[in-house]
Amino acid sequence: MLPKLTLTGAPATVAPGKVVTFTVTDVGDPVAGATVTFLGKNATTNSSGVATITVPAGTAAGSYPATAAKTGYTSATFTEKVS
């Protein structure tokens, strides 16, 4: 069985044009090199397990899924709210 990634985003609610900071971990340890996908954009986590994605201007308010994936791990999802 593959280890499972955990994905979190901050802030919990973000406005269009603002940045979401995603953190990817495996049992609390940062995972570098994971791909985070949100609103059609991709970012790769750094050595601290952190990736940032800017919410496109004009994005409608609502809840949107983010995913984190890396070879050798079970992917993770997180729901980010856009205001």
N, C-alpha and C positions, 0 to 999 in steps of 0.2 A: 504494500500500500504506500502511495506517495505521501510525503508530508504536505499539509495543507497551508496555503498562504492565508494571511489575514490582511484585509485592506480597510483602512480608515481614511476619512477625509475631514479637513478643517478649513474654514468654519463649517458648521453643520448646514447652514443656509448661506448661499452666496448670490450676489447680484451679477447680472451680465456685465462683462468687461472686467470683472475681478478675478483673482487667482484662487484656485483651490489647491491646498497642499495635501497630497495623498501620501500615506505611509504604509509600506508593505513589510510585514513581519512573518516570521515562522517561530511560533512558540515564544514570542516576545523579542526574538533576535531580528535585527534589520536584514532585509534581503536586497542585495545590490543586483542590478541588471534585470530586474523584473519590468515587464511592459505594462503600463497602466493606460487603459483606454477609457475616454470619457467624452461624450458628445462628438464622436468621430475623430477626436484628436488622440495621439499617442505620445507618451513620455516614458523615459527609462529612469528607474530609480538609481540614486547615487549610493555611495558606500554606507550612508545612514538609512537607506531604504526609503528615501524621500524623492518624490517627483511632483512637479507643479504643472498645472494646466490652467490656462485662462479661459473662462467661460465666454464664448463668442457674444458680442453685442447683438441684441435682438433676440436672444434665446428666450422663449416663452417660459413663464413661471410654471413650475411643476417639479416632480421628482424624477430624476434620471439615474440609470444604472451606470456605475463605473466597474471595470473589471481589472484584475491584476493577474498576469500569467507569466510563468517562467518554466522552461523545460526542467523536468524532474520534480515538479510540484503540482498539486491539485490547485486549480485557479480559484480566485476569490472574487466576490462581488460586494459592492457597497452602494447604497442609495444616497445620492447627494441631492439636496433641494436647491432649486434656483428661484429667487424671489423676483 
